[in-house]
Amino acid sequence: MENIIKKSNELLNRYIQNINLRKHCYAVESCMRFYAKKYGEREDFWAAAGLLHDLDWEMYPDTHPNTAVPILREAGFNDEFVNIVLSHAYPDRTDVPRDSLIRKYLFACDEITGFVTAYGYMKPGGLNDVEPKGVLKKMKDKAFARSVNRDDIKKGADEIGVDLSVHIQNVIDAMKVDSRL
């Protein structure tokens, strides 16, 4: 496939109009790139998975991520990529398990980026003032960012085998360098 990031950005801009959802996708993209680099994996491929994981959320929230399948296939993405996107919603919405490193990291980076973003909005210096211990403390406040699934955040860190505090710091570091956030 030609430049996968270029194609991914074109799809994102075509299917997602909500700026906050786009920013979420950028955040997950940044985190996926961070982890791909850390493990010597294909950075653009991992980043594209992060960028497109919620491609159908705005238009089809009730059937997400399954309605992304024909869109991704028509755009030339292979079954490996499609199944990575599907796996982030396992087992609630798909039957594609998180049985590879990239699938586990996509799940682990999804919910936590939303929480870190919300917490960063509260801080005077934004992400620059966000620290893992503050995020962990705020996670106990069920009224804050109530749509973010705290169990999934914990489960994601467990699945990748990274201490939650370390994972949160990695997410913060990855998001800080992205000028779109």
MIBA-607841 format. One record per atom (N, C-alpha, C): x negated, y, z. Coordinates in pm, whole numbers, plus 32768, in hexadecimal, padded with zeros to 4 digits. Atoms other than C-alpha are relative to their C-alpha. Example, Ala and Ser with C-alpha at 12.3 -4.5 7.8 and 13.67 -1.06 7.14 Angstrom:
// MIBA-607841
7FA77F898000
7B327E3E830C
7FA680788000
80527F897FFA
7AA97F9682CA
804D806D8049
// end
This chain:
// MIBA-607841
7FAA7F8A8000
800080008000
7FA6807B8000
804E7F847FFE
7F7F815B7FAF
7FFF8038808D
80107FC77F7A
7F3D823D80D3
807C7FEA8056
7F8F80297FAC
801B81A481DC
803180728059
7FD77F907FAB
801D82DD82B5
804F80667FAE
7FB77FA38057
808983BA8193
808D7FCB7FE6
7F7D803E801A
81A382CA813A
80567FFF807E
7FB680027F81
820782AC82A9
8036808A8022
7FD17F787FE5
821B842582D3
807080287FA2
7F947FE3805F
82F084408199
80837FC0802D
7F8880457FCE
83E4833E8223
80358042807F
7FD77FBF7F83
83E983DF8379
804980827FE2
7FC27F7F8022
843A853382E1
80857FEF7FB7
7F8480198048
854A849C8208
806E7FCE805E
7F9A80427FAE
85FB83D78318
8013803B808B
7FF27FC77F7A
85BD849A8458
7FFA80987FF7
7FF87F6E8001
862F86038470
7FEE803B808C
80097FD07F76
8637862285EC
7F6E80128028
808C7FE27FE3
84F386CC8651
7FCE7FB5807B
802C804A7F88
84EA862387A7
7FE67F6D7FE1
8018808B8028
850A84CB870B
7F807FF67FAC
807D7FFF804D
83F885248613
7F888008805F
806F7FF27FA1
831A85928733
7FE97F7F804D
800F80827FBE
835F844987E2
7FB37FA07FA5
80458058805E
82F2839086AA
7F6D80287FF0
808B7FD28006
81B784678693
7FB37FD3807C
804180297F83
816A841887FF
7FDE7F6B7FFD
801980918007
818D82A187C8
7F937FE57F98
8069800D8066
80BB82C1868A
7F77801C803D
80807FDB7FC4
7FA6836F874F
7FCE7F958061
802680687FA0
7FA98266885E
7FD77F807FB9
80238079804B
7FA3814B8763
7F7780117FBD
80847FE5803B
7E7C81EC86B0
7F927FF4806B
805E80077F90
7DCA82118801
7FDD7F6E801F
8018808B7FDC
7DF580A18853
7FC37FB07F8D
803D80458072
7DA1802986F3
7F6A801B7FFD
808F7FDB7FFE
7C5980E68708
7FB97FB88071
803B80407F8B
7C16805A8862
7FE27F6C7FE5
800F808F8018
7C3F7EF487E5
7FC97FDD7F76
803A801A8083
7BA57F1C868C
80657FCC7F9B
7F96802A805B
7CF17EE785DA
801380687F91
7FE57FA68072
7D797F8C849D
804C807A8031
7FC57F897FC3
7DBA80ED851B
807880357FB4
7F8F7FCA804C
7E9981668401
80797FA48004
7F9380627FFC
7F6880278408
804880098088
7FC67FF57F7A
7F9D803C8581
80488085800F
7FC47F7A7FF5
7FE381B2856A
808480067FB3
7F8580008050
80E5817D8457
80717FB68047
7F9A80487FB3
819B807E852F
803A8059806C
7FD07FA27F9A
81AF817F8644
8055806E7FC5
7FB87F938041
8223828C8556
808B7FD67FD2
7F81802C803D
833981BB84BD
80557FA58059
7FB780607FAD
83AF80E885E3
80918028801A
7F777FD17FEA
84E981C08612
803C80407F83
7FD87FC5807F
8520821084A3
8097800A7FEF
7F6E80038014
869181B384AC
804F802F807A
7FBC7FDE7F83
86E3822B860D
806480727FF0
7FA97F8B800C
8777837C85AD
807F7FE17FB1
7F8E801D8057
885B82F7849B
80517F86802C
7FBD807F7FE0
88AA819D8523
7FDA7FCF808D
802C802A7F79
8877818E869E
803D7F7B802D
7FC0807C7FD4
896A806D86C8
7FC47F837FC2
803A80758044
88B17F8A85D5
7F6780077FF9
80927FF07FFA
874D80048616
7FC17F898044
80537FDA8072
864A7F8085BC
801F7FB37F81
7FE180598071
86F17E8A84D0
801E804B7F7F
7FE07FB48079
876A7F9783E1
7F8480417FC3
807E7FCF803B
85FF800383AC
7FC67F9C7F9D
803A806A8053
85B37EB78301
800C801E7F6A
7FFA7FE68090
863E7F0781A5
7FB880807FD7
80467F82801E
85B0806881B5
7F6A7FE57FF4
8090801E8002
84547FE78207
7FDA7FA77F8A
801E805A8072
84617ED08104
8006804B7F7B
7FF47FB2807C
84D87FBD7FF3
7F89805E7FEE
80757FA68005
83B580A3804B
7F7D7FB37FEA
8076804F801D
82C37F828016
7FB77FC48077
803F803B7F8B
82787F148179
801B7F6A8002
7FF580918002
82377DA0819E
80467FCA807D
7FB980407F90
82DA7CA68289
7FB5800E8084
804F7FEF7F85
81BC7CC28383
802480858042
7FE37F7C7FCB
81FD7E3683AC
809180098031
7F737FFC7FDB
83777E1183B2
80167FB78085
7FEE804D7F85
835F7D0884C2
7FC080448079
803A7FB27F92
827C7DE78593
806780658032
7F9A7F9E7FDC
83877EF5858B
80747FBC8048
7F9180487FC1
84967DF885DF
7FDD7FD1808D
8028803C7F80
83D07D668700
800980608076
7FFE7FA47F8E
83D77EA487CF
808880028047
7F7A80057FC5
854B7E668812
80267F72802D
7FEA80887FD4
85267CF78874
800F7FFD8098
7F9E805B803A
85ED7C4A890B
808C803D7FF5
7F7B7FC47FFB
870E7D408929
804280117F78
7FC67FDE8082
873C7D9887BB
7FCD7FAC7F8D
80378054806B
86637CA886F1
7FD07F7C803B
803780807FD4
85DE7B4786FF
7F6C7FF37FDA
808D80018025
847C7BAA8698
7FAD801C807F
80487FF17F81
839C7B6E87C7
7F8380577FF4
807D7FB47FF9
82787C428834
7F907F9C801C
8061806C7FF2
81767B3587F2
7F7880217FC2
80847FD68030
80507C00876F
7FDA80818047
80327F8A7FBD
7F7A7D1A87EF
804B807E7FD4
7FBE7F888033
80167E23870F
80928007802D
7F7380017FD5
81787DB98769
800B80248094
7FFF7FE27F71
812B7DC588DD
7FE38093801A
80247F737FEA
808B7F1B88C4
806C805F7FCE
7F927FAA802E
81A97FAD87F9
806B800A806C
7F9F7FFF7F93
82997F49890D
7FCB80508078
803B7FBE7F8B
81AB7FC48A1C
7FF580977FEE
80107F708018
8184811A8979
808480497FEB
7F807FC28024
82F2815B892B
803D804F8074
7FB97FBB7F92
83A381AF8A73
7FA5805F804D
80597FAD7FAE
827382398B27
7FE680877FBF
80177F7F8041
823C83488A21
8074805F8019
7F8C7FAC7FE3
839D83C78A58
7FFB8037808D
80077FD47F76
836883D78BCD
7F9080678015
80727FA37FF2
8213847F8BB6
802380877FBF
7FD67F848042
82A3857E8AC1
805D8050805B
7FA07FBC7FA9
83C585D18BA9
7FBA803A807B
80497FD17F89
82DC85EE8CD4
7FA680777FDA
80557F93802E
81F086CB8C0C
804B80837FEF
7FAF7F87800F
830B87BF8BC5
801280498085
7FEF7FC57F7B
832787FA8D3D
7F8380498031
807F7FCE7FCD
81BA88508D6B
7FDA80827FBA
80267F80803C
813989B38D33
7F9D7FF27F8B
806480158069
801489348C62
80237F8F7FA2
7FD6806E8058
80DE88278BAF
7FB17F82801A
8048807E7FF2
802386E58B6D
7F7C8010804A
80807FEA7FBB
7EE487808BF4
800D7FF58097
7FE980097F70
7F81877D8D4E
803C7F7A802B
7FC380817FE1
800886198D3D
7F957F9D802C
805980677FCD
7F5D850D8E0D
80517F83801F
7FB7807D7FE6
7FB8839F8E3B
80497FFB8086
7FBF800A7F7C
800383BF8FB0
808180528003
7F867FAF8008
810084D48F66
806C7FBB7FAF
7FA1804B8054
81A384038E55
803C7F8E8051
7FD080707FAF
81BA82D78F3C
8060802E806D
7FA87FCA7F99
825383AB904E
8086802A7FC4
7F857FCF8041
834F84488F5E
80557F8B7FCD
7FB58075802E
83B182ED8EDE
80637FCF806A
7FA780297F93
845382B39032
807F80548005
7F8D7FA68004
854283D58FF2
805B7FD47F8C
7FA8803A8066
865D83258F3A
804F80697FB3
7FB67F958044
870484708EE0
7FAA80437F94
805A7FC28061
85D184E58E1F
7FF07FA47F87
800F804C807D
85C284768CB0
80497F7B800B
7FB6807B7FE0
86D5837F8D01
80127FA07F8C
7FF3805B8073
86E482F48B9F
7F837FAC7FE8
807C804C800F
857F82738BBE
80047F87805D
7FF7807D7FB6
857781088C2C
7F7D7FE4804A
807780147FAE
847F80ED8D4A
7FD27F6F8002
8025808D8004
848B7F718D43
7FB27FE07F82
80498016807D
841B7F768BD8
7F74803C8006
80857FC47FEF
82FC80608C32
7FA57F9F804B
804F805E7FB0
82847F6B8D3B
7FE67F7F7FB4
800C807B804D
82C47E3D8C5F
7F9A80117F90
805F7FE6806C
82007EDD8B41
7F717FF88031
808880067FC9
80CC7F0F8C1A
7FDB7F718027
801A808C7FDD
80EC7DAC8C9C
7FE17FAD7F84
8014804F807A
81077D1D8B3C
7F7980197FBE
80837FE5803A
7FC97DCB8ACA
7F8F7FE58062
806480227F9C
7F187D718C0D
7FAB8077802B
80467F867FD7
7EBA7ED78C62
804880398079
7FC67FC17F8B
7EF07F728DB7
805380787FD4
7FA67F96802B
801280658D9C
7FC1808A8009
80427F7D7FF3
7F45818D8E1A
7F9C80177F8E
80617FF7806D
7E3781478D18
804980167F7B
7FB17FF1807B
7F3A81218C04
8038808E7FF6
7FCA7F788001
7FDD826A8C66
7F9180647FDD
806E7FA48021
7E8A831A8C5B
7FDA7FF57F6E
801E8012808E
7E4482848B04
806880467FA9
7F937FBF804A
7F9882FF8A8A
7FF080988006
80157F707FF1
7F57845B8B14
7F8C802E7FA7
80767FDB804F
7DFE84668A72
801F7FFC7F6A
7FDE800D808E
7E8783EF8922
805C80707FD3
7FA07F988024
7FA384EA8925
7FC1808B8002
803F7F7C7FF5
7EC78611898B
7FBA802C7F80
804D7FDB8078
7E0086058848
805880137F84
7FA67FF28072
7F34860E8768
8040808B8001
7FCF7F748005
7F8087778706
8095800A7FE1
7F717FFD801E
80E28717869D
80557FF4807E
7FB580167F84
814386D28806
7FFE8078805B
// end
